[in-house]
Amino acid sequence: MVAKQIRDGITAQVLKMKEAISVVPGLAGILVGDWKDSSTYVRNKNKACAFVGINSFEVRLPEDSTEQELIKFI
């Protein structure tokens, strides 16, 4: 019940922002390596974003990525 009220409130705020300034907020997830738990976490965040109308972006990098390669996506 409380979670639904929070989601509904966020959805309404996202719609107001889109109508007022033509901007939709977004969440970016950067995954380095292939950790199942991290993939599940990001997948669930993507679903939550879609539910309330927030854009979500996902970047997957190999485990041996350098810090400089990672920084390009931040």
C-alpha positions as CSV (number, residue, x, y, z in Angstrom):
1,M,0.0,0.0,0.0
2,V,2.7,2.5,1.0
3,A,4.9,1.4,-1.9
4,K,2.1,2.0,-4.4
5,Q,1.5,5.5,-3.0
6,I,5.2,6.3,-3.4
7,R,5.3,5.0,-6.9
8,D,2.1,6.9,-7.8
9,G,3.6,10.1,-6.4
10,I,6.9,9.6,-8.4
11,T,4.9,8.9,-11.6
12,A,3.0,12.1,-11.1
13,Q,6.2,14.1,-10.5
14,V,7.8,12.7,-13.6
15,L,4.8,13.6,-15.7
16,K,4.8,17.2,-14.3
17,M,8.5,17.5,-15.1
18,K,8.0,16.2,-18.6
19,E,5.1,18.6,-19.3
20,A,6.7,21.6,-17.7
21,I,10.3,21.4,-19.1
22,S,10.2,18.5,-21.6
23,V,12.7,16.6,-19.6
24,V,12.3,13.0,-18.4
25,P,14.7,12.0,-15.5
26,G,17.0,9.0,-16.0
27,L,19.0,6.5,-14.2
28,A,22.2,5.0,-15.6
29,G,23.6,1.7,-14.4
30,I,27.2,0.7,-15.2
31,L,28.1,-2.9,-14.7
32,V,31.7,-4.0,-14.8
33,G,32.1,-7.8,-15.1
34,D,29.4,-10.4,-15.1
35,W,28.2,-10.7,-11.5
36,K,24.7,-12.2,-11.4
37,D,23.7,-10.3,-8.3
38,S,24.6,-7.0,-9.8
39,S,22.8,-7.8,-13.0
40,T,19.7,-8.7,-11.0
41,Y,19.9,-5.4,-9.1
42,V,20.3,-3.3,-12.2
43,R,17.5,-5.2,-14.0
44,N,15.1,-4.5,-11.0
45,K,16.0,-0.8,-11.1
46,N,15.3,-0.7,-14.8
47,K,11.9,-2.3,-14.2
48,A,11.2,0.2,-11.4
49,C,12.1,3.1,-13.6
50,A,9.9,1.9,-16.4
51,F,7.0,1.6,-14.0
52,V,7.1,5.3,-13.0
53,G,8.2,6.7,-16.4
54,I,11.9,7.3,-15.8
55,N,14.4,6.5,-18.5
56,S,17.0,3.9,-17.7
57,F,20.3,3.3,-19.4
58,E,22.6,0.3,-18.9
59,V,26.3,0.0,-19.8
60,R,28.1,-3.3,-19.6
61,L,31.8,-3.4,-19.5
62,P,34.1,-6.4,-19.4
63,E,35.7,-7.3,-16.0
64,D,39.2,-6.3,-17.2
65,S,38.0,-2.7,-18.0
66,T,40.4,0.0,-17.0
67,E,39.5,2.9,-14.8
68,Q,39.8,5.2,-17.8
69,E,37.4,3.1,-19.8
70,L,34.9,3.3,-17.0
71,I,35.2,7.0,-16.5
72,K,34.1,7.6,-20.1
73,F,30.6,6.5,-19.1
74,I,30.3,8.6,-15.9
